[in-house]
């Protein structure tokens, strides 16, 4: 019996504004970069920090919400799976590969910092998020958002996004 698990959990800051594309069937996909920092103590006792840059892809309603509310520098939490893309380079014919994360759940962690996009008020940690439940590969069936107020049984405030 072999055991296989493909699960990724990351928290970091967007390295660029999300790029959202819509397909003919009106399905959305969002691509964005995430910078994840790690602090550690080196052998000589000095505090070091390393940054890992990760490409992330989200589908369906999750992608639409990301495009609407996230911008470069914003903090978010991502749960998903690893996916290896491969293609042949058009310029030199070389086979290329790229490892990325396909997001199943994205939580927006910081406030909107002065209404950059999507309204005047941001949310507290985890207030806004999007989940794309079980779905095959890239075919997202849509996402649901779970605001903290709704989860706690409270009605959302008037100035919060309508999800």
C-alpha positions as CSV (number, residue, x, y, z in Angstrom):
1,X,0.0,0.0,0.0
2,X,1.4,3.4,-0.9
3,X,0.5,6.6,0.8
4,X,0.3,9.8,-1.2
5,X,-0.5,13.3,0.0
6,X,-0.3,16.6,-1.9
7,X,-1.1,19.4,0.5
8,X,0.4,22.9,0.8
9,X,-0.2,25.5,3.5
10,X,1.4,29.0,3.1
11,X,1.1,32.4,4.5
12,X,2.9,35.4,2.9
13,X,2.6,38.6,0.9
14,X,1.6,39.0,-2.7
15,X,4.6,39.9,-4.9
16,X,2.5,41.4,-7.7
17,X,-1.1,42.3,-8.4
18,X,-3.2,39.2,-9.3
19,X,-3.8,38.6,-13.0
20,X,-7.3,37.4,-13.6
21,X,-8.4,35.9,-16.9
22,X,-11.9,34.7,-18.0
23,X,-12.4,31.8,-20.4
24,X,-15.3,31.5,-22.9
25,X,-17.3,29.5,-20.4
26,X,-17.0,32.5,-18.0
27,X,-14.7,30.5,-15.7
28,X,-12.1,32.7,-14.0
29,X,-8.4,31.9,-13.2
30,X,-6.2,34.2,-11.1
31,X,-2.4,33.9,-11.0
32,X,-0.3,35.7,-8.4
33,X,3.0,35.4,-6.6
34,X,3.5,34.9,-2.9
35,X,6.6,35.7,-0.9
36,X,7.0,33.5,2.2
37,X,9.6,34.4,4.8
38,X,11.5,32.2,7.1
39,X,13.6,33.4,10.0
40,X,16.3,31.2,11.6
41,X,19.4,31.3,13.6
42,X,22.6,30.5,11.7
43,X,25.4,28.3,13.1
44,X,27.4,31.5,14.1
45,X,24.4,32.7,16.1
46,X,23.3,35.5,13.7
47,X,19.6,35.8,12.9
48,X,19.0,35.1,9.2
49,X,16.0,35.5,7.0
50,X,15.2,33.7,3.7
51,X,12.4,34.4,1.3
52,X,10.8,31.8,-1.0
53,X,8.8,33.0,-4.0
54,X,5.8,30.8,-4.9
55,X,3.5,31.0,-7.9
56,X,-0.2,30.4,-7.0
57,X,-3.2,29.8,-9.2
58,X,-6.8,29.9,-8.1
59,X,-10.0,29.1,-10.0
60,X,-13.7,30.1,-10.1
61,X,-15.2,32.4,-7.6
62,X,-12.0,32.3,-5.5
63,X,-10.1,33.8,-8.5
64,X,-12.7,36.5,-8.9
65,X,-12.5,37.5,-5.2
66,X,-8.7,37.5,-5.3
67,X,-8.8,39.8,-8.3
68,X,-11.2,42.1,-6.6
69,X,-9.7,42.4,-3.1
70,X,-6.0,41.4,-3.2
71,X,-3.2,43.7,-4.4
72,X,0.6,43.6,-4.3
73,X,1.9,43.5,-0.7
74,X,-1.3,42.2,0.9
75,X,-1.0,39.3,3.2
76,X,-2.9,36.1,2.6
77,X,-3.1,32.4,3.7
78,X,-3.2,29.8,1.0
79,X,-4.1,26.1,1.3
80,X,-3.9,24.0,-1.8
81,X,-1.8,21.4,-3.7
82,X,1.3,21.3,-5.8
83,X,1.1,21.1,-9.6
84,X,3.9,20.6,-12.1
85,X,3.3,22.3,-15.4
86,X,5.4,21.3,-18.4
87,X,5.6,22.8,-21.9
88,X,8.0,23.1,-24.8
89,X,9.7,26.6,-25.1
90,X,8.7,28.2,-28.4
91,X,12.0,30.0,-28.8
92,X,14.5,27.1,-28.3
93,X,12.4,24.0,-28.3
94,X,13.6,23.0,-24.8
95,X,11.2,21.3,-22.4
96,X,10.4,23.6,-19.5
97,X,8.7,22.8,-16.2
98,X,7.3,25.0,-13.4
99,X,6.1,24.0,-10.0
100,X,3.1,26.0,-8.6
101,X,0.4,25.8,-6.0
102,X,-3.2,25.4,-7.0
103,X,-5.2,27.1,-4.3
104,X,-8.3,25.5,-2.8
105,X,-8.7,28.0,0.1
106,X,-7.4,31.6,0.3
107,X,-7.9,33.8,3.4
108,X,-7.2,37.5,3.2
109,X,-5.2,38.3,6.3
110,X,-4.7,42.0,6.6
111,X,-6.9,45.0,6.3
112,X,-7.4,46.8,3.0
113,X,-5.0,49.6,4.1
114,X,-7.0,52.6,3.3
115,X,-9.3,51.3,0.6
116,X,-6.8,50.5,-2.1
117,X,-9.4,48.3,-3.9
118,X,-12.8,46.9,-3.2
119,X,-14.3,49.3,-0.7
120,X,-13.2,51.6,2.1
121,X,-12.8,49.0,4.8
122,X,-10.7,45.9,5.0
123,X,-11.1,43.0,7.3
124,X,-9.3,41.5,10.3
125,X,-7.3,38.4,10.0
126,X,-9.4,35.7,8.2
127,X,-12.4,38.0,7.9
128,X,-12.6,37.5,4.1
129,X,-11.7,34.4,2.3
130,X,-12.6,32.1,-0.5
131,X,-12.8,28.3,-0.6
132,X,-13.0,26.2,-3.7
133,X,-14.3,22.9,-2.3
134,X,-13.6,19.5,-3.9
135,X,-13.0,19.8,-7.6
136,X,-11.1,17.9,-10.2
137,X,-7.7,19.5,-11.2
138,X,-8.2,22.9,-12.8
139,X,-12.0,22.6,-13.1
140,X,-13.2,24.6,-10.1
141,X,-16.8,24.3,-9.5
142,X,-16.9,27.7,-7.8
143,X,-16.0,29.0,-4.4
144,X,-17.8,30.1,-1.3
145,X,-16.6,32.8,0.9
146,X,-17.0,32.6,4.6
147,X,-16.8,36.0,6.4
148,X,-16.1,35.7,10.1
149,X,-19.3,37.6,11.0
150,X,-21.4,35.1,9.1
151,X,-19.6,32.1,10.6
152,X,-20.3,33.6,14.1
153,X,-24.0,34.0,13.2
154,X,-23.8,37.8,13.0
155,X,-25.1,39.8,10.1
156,X,-22.3,41.5,8.0
157,X,-21.8,45.2,8.4
158,X,-23.1,47.5,5.6
159,X,-19.6,48.4,4.4
160,X,-18.4,44.8,4.1
161,X,-18.2,43.0,0.7
162,X,-21.4,41.1,-0.2
163,X,-20.1,37.6,0.4
